[in-house]
Amino acid sequence: MSKKTFILLLLAFLATMSSYGQTVDRGPDIIYSSQEQGDSRPIPLPFIRESDVIWSTDLWKTISAAELFNQFFYFPYDEYINFGKKSLAYILWDAMAADEIPIYEDDELLIPLDNQVFLRRYTKPDTLLLEIGYDDDDNELYETVIRPNNFDGSEVFNYSLRETWFIGRQDSRQDSRRMSLAPVKESYRELPNGEVIPLGHLPLFWVPMQNMRVRSLLVRYTAYMDPTNSVGQPSWDWVFLNQHYEAYVTRESNTHDRKIYDYRQGLDVMLEAERIEDKVFEIGNEMWDY
């Protein structure tokens, strides 16, 4: 064996051992970080002055995780059996509980909420009286039970979203921004006698989607749109920037502050939602008709 060949083989062996050593140092149970997108930063959006806008309207929409296309909004809902992966509901809730993001009571972001006050109010235990039997005189016996209230992300099937659509004066192009988002769950009120009264689907809290603290959170976390592949998935910030979801309109800006179901019923609600969305896109197209 020539001296040159020996040196080449030695270098190849050392390179292999170095690579092997680096692989072992990463740990036996994980080879890459699959939940957080490292030190990613959100792409800044250009500032828009009111004087630069010639037309604008707000649309309120519902994103339903029951839709096949939107199922990645719901899964994975149990981070303990999914190697720390979180659904959007848990991402927002955990960030709210840790005071990482601001929250509001309303969709127009006019009434701020104190995160810790909201957290204590939501998780306040319920005191229930349970009938446990009768005494010797046939009087009913009750026992006081303390039931904790914990957040369960698997109960969040819908999200309410407010979007602002506008046309700029400089380029006459139609654009939109996601303004506020709220996880929605079905709420109930339990009376002392055990009767349960449904209150409907109500938002937990509203998140300002243009706030850089919120965008910095969403850009770090992965949206698992392909359940068969854990790599190459986009961030939640990308999902909302590119409107990569199916949503239906529930309300448009109007002087009467009415929702669609206030003046339409049944199938007409869906037809009215489609009409509003078509109208908004048609306004954008008309700007380019000569």
KAVEN-V380780 format. One record per residue. N is the residue number from 1. RES is the residue in one letter. SS is DSSP state (@ for helix, = for strand, . for the rest). PHI is phi in radians with two decimals (NA if undefined). OMEGA is omega in whole degrees, 0 to 359 (none if undefined). Layout:
BEGIN
N:RES:SS:PHI:OMEGA
N:RES:SS:PHI:OMEGA
END
This chain:
BEGIN
1:M:.:NA:181
2:S:.:-1.24:180
3:K:@:-1.13:181
4:K:@:-1.15:179
5:T:@:-1.14:180
6:F:@:-1.10:181
7:I:@:-1.14:179
8:L:@:-1.11:179
9:L:@:-1.13:180
10:L:@:-1.14:178
11:L:@:-1.13:179
12:A:@:-1.11:179
13:F:@:-1.13:180
14:L:@:-1.13:178
15:A:@:-1.14:179
16:T:@:-1.14:180
17:M:@:-1.15:178
18:S:@:-1.14:179
19:S:@:-1.12:179
20:Y:@:-1.10:180
21:G:@:-1.11:179
22:Q:@:-1.16:180
23:T:@:-1.19:181
24:V:@:-1.14:183
25:D:@:-1.15:182
26:R:.:-1.30:178
27:G:.:1.84:186
28:P:.:-1.40:188
29:D:.:-1.84:181
30:I:.:-2.69:181
31:I:.:-1.99:175
32:Y:.:-2.84:178
33:S:.:-1.49:186
34:S:.:-1.84:183
35:Q:.:-1.71:182
36:E:=:-1.61:183
37:Q:.:-1.57:175
38:G:.:1.08:182
39:D:.:-1.75:181
40:S:.:-1.07:178
41:R:.:-2.16:179
42:P:.:-1.20:178
43:I:.:-1.30:180
44:P:.:-1.10:176
45:L:.:-1.69:182
46:P:.:-1.12:177
47:F:.:-1.29:182
48:I:.:-2.13:176
49:R:.:-1.50:179
50:E:@:-1.04:181
51:S:@:-1.22:179
52:D:@:-1.58:182
53:V:=:-1.90:180
54:I:=:-1.80:177
55:W:=:-2.74:180
56:S:=:-2.74:173
57:T:=:-2.67:177
58:D:=:-1.88:174
59:L:=:-2.12:173
60:W:=:-1.77:184
61:K:=:-2.28:174
62:T:=:-2.07:174
63:I:=:-1.79:182
64:S:=:-1.79:178
65:A:.:-1.25:176
66:A:.:-1.26:175
67:E:.:-1.19:183
68:L:@:-0.99:182
69:F:@:-1.17:185
70:N:@:-1.72:186
71:Q:@:-1.13:178
72:F:@:-1.23:172
73:F:@:-1.25:185
74:Y:.:-1.69:184
75:F:.:-1.79:350
76:P:.:-1.46:185
77:Y:.:-1.56:179
78:D:.:-2.12:183
79:E:@:-1.18:184
80:Y:@:-1.30:178
81:I:@:-1.97:181
82:N:.:-2.21:174
83:F:.:0.95:176
84:G:.:1.47:179
85:K:.:-1.25:184
86:K:.:-2.12:169
87:S:.:-1.38:180
88:L:@:-1.06:180
89:A:@:-1.05:180
90:Y:@:-1.26:177
91:I:@:-1.06:181
92:L:@:-1.20:182
93:W:@:-1.13:182
94:D:@:-1.10:178
95:A:@:-1.19:177
96:M:@:-1.11:182
97:A:@:-1.14:180
98:A:.:-1.63:180
99:D:.:1.08:180
100:E:.:-1.46:182
101:I:.:-2.34:175
102:P:.:-1.42:177
103:I:=:-2.30:183
104:Y:=:-2.37:180
105:E:.:-1.50:186
106:D:.:-2.17:183
107:D:.:-1.27:178
108:E:.:-1.55:174
109:L:.:1.05:179
110:L:.:-1.79:184
111:I:.:-2.07:180
112:P:=:-1.24:177
113:L:=:-1.98:171
114:D:.:-1.38:186
115:N:@:-1.00:185
116:Q:@:-1.28:175
117:V:@:-1.13:178
118:F:@:-1.09:181
119:L:@:-1.08:179
120:R:@:-1.14:180
121:R:@:-1.14:182
122:Y:@:-1.24:185
123:T:.:-1.65:178
124:K:.:-1.08:182
125:P:.:-1.13:175
126:D:=:-1.62:175
127:T:=:-1.81:183
128:L:=:-2.05:173
129:L:=:-1.82:181
130:L:=:-1.90:177
131:E:=:-1.31:184
132:I:=:-2.00:178
133:G:=:2.53:183
134:Y:=:-2.31:175
135:D:.:-1.53:183
136:D:.:-1.15:180
137:D:.:-1.71:180
138:D:.:1.08:172
139:N:.:-1.54:181
140:E:=:-1.17:178
141:L:=:-1.90:181
142:Y:=:-2.18:176
143:E:=:-2.25:178
144:T:=:-1.45:182
145:V:=:-2.13:176
146:I:=:-1.70:180
147:R:=:-1.94:180
148:P:.:-1.25:175
149:N:.:-1.95:179
150:N:.:-2.04:179
151:F:.:-1.27:178
152:D:.:-2.19:182
153:G:@:-1.11:180
154:S:@:-1.23:178
155:E:@:-1.55:180
156:V:=:-1.66:180
157:F:=:-1.85:185
158:N:=:-2.25:173
159:Y:=:-2.32:173
160:S:=:-1.68:186
161:L:=:-2.39:173
162:R:=:-1.97:179
163:E:=:-2.03:172
164:T:=:-1.96:177
165:W:=:-1.87:184
166:F:=:-2.67:175
167:I:=:-2.16:182
168:G:=:-1.41:181
169:R:.:-1.27:187
170:Q:.:-1.25:185
171:D:.:-2.00:180
172:S:.:0.99:179
173:R:.:-1.74:177
174:Q:=:-1.49:179
175:D:=:-2.50:180
176:S:=:-2.62:176
177:R:=:-2.35:173
178:R:=:-1.46:188
179:M:=:-1.73:182
180:S:=:-2.61:183
181:L:=:-2.43:179
182:A:=:-2.41:168
183:P:=:-1.21:185
184:V:=:-2.10:176
185:K:=:-2.44:179
186:E:=:-1.29:184
187:S:=:-1.96:180
188:Y:=:-2.36:171
189:R:=:-2.17:182
190:E:=:-1.75:180
191:L:.:-1.43:181
192:P:.:-0.98:180
193:N:.:-1.43:179
194:G:.:1.61:179
195:E:.:-1.25:182
196:V:=:-1.92:180
197:I:=:-1.91:178
198:P:=:-1.23:180
199:L:=:-1.85:180
200:G:=:1.59:180
201:H:=:-1.54:184
202:L:=:-2.15:177
203:P:=:-1.25:177
204:L:=:-1.32:177
205:F:=:-2.85:181
206:W:=:-1.86:182
207:V:=:-1.96:178
208:P:=:-1.33:188
209:M:.:-1.27:177
210:Q:.:-1.58:179
211:N:.:-1.22:185
212:M:@:-1.18:175
213:R:@:-1.18:178
214:V:@:-1.24:180
215:R:@:-1.14:177
216:S:@:-1.14:175
217:L:@:-1.22:185
218:L:@:-1.17:182
219:V:@:-1.29:181
220:R:@:-1.44:188
221:Y:=:-1.88:185
222:T:=:-1.52:171
223:A:.:-1.71:186
224:Y:.:-1.51:183
225:M:.:-1.34:178
226:D:.:-1.90:184
227:P:.:-1.19:182
228:T:.:-1.67:183
229:N:.:-2.47:183
230:S:.:-1.66:181
231:V:.:-2.06:178
232:G:.:1.25:181
233:Q:.:-1.63:182
234:P:.:-1.39:177
235:S:=:-1.49:177
236:W:@:-1.18:176
237:D:@:-1.10:177
238:W:@:-1.09:181
239:V:@:-0.99:183
240:F:@:-1.36:176
241:L:@:-1.09:184
242:N:.:-1.72:179
243:Q:.:0.90:183
244:H:.:-1.53:180
245:Y:.:-2.84:174
246:E:.:-1.73:181
247:A:.:-2.54:178
248:Y:=:-2.09:184
249:V:=:-1.31:176
250:T:=:-2.01:183
251:R:=:-2.92:173
252:E:=:-2.19:178
253:S:.:-0.93:178
254:N:.:-2.74:185
255:T:.:-1.19:181
256:H:.:-1.61:179
257:D:.:1.00:182
258:R:.:-1.70:169
259:K:.:-1.58:184
260:I:@:-1.04:183
261:Y:@:-1.26:174
262:D:@:-1.34:182
263:Y:.:-2.31:174
264:R:.:-2.34:181
265:Q:.:-2.34:174
266:G:.:1.08:181
267:L:@:-1.08:181
268:D:@:-1.11:177
269:V:@:-1.12:180
270:M:@:-1.16:179
271:L:@:-1.14:178
272:E:@:-1.17:178
273:A:@:-1.09:178
274:E:@:-1.17:180
275:R:@:-1.12:180
276:I:@:-1.12:181
277:E:@:-1.15:178
278:D:@:-1.10:180
279:K:@:-1.12:180
280:V:@:-1.10:179
281:F:@:-1.20:179
282:E:@:-1.15:177
283:I:@:-1.07:178
284:G:@:-1.15:180
285:N:@:-1.20:182
286:E:@:-1.15:179
287:M:.:-1.17:182
288:W:.:-1.90:176
289:D:.:-1.57:180
290:Y:.:-2.02:none
END
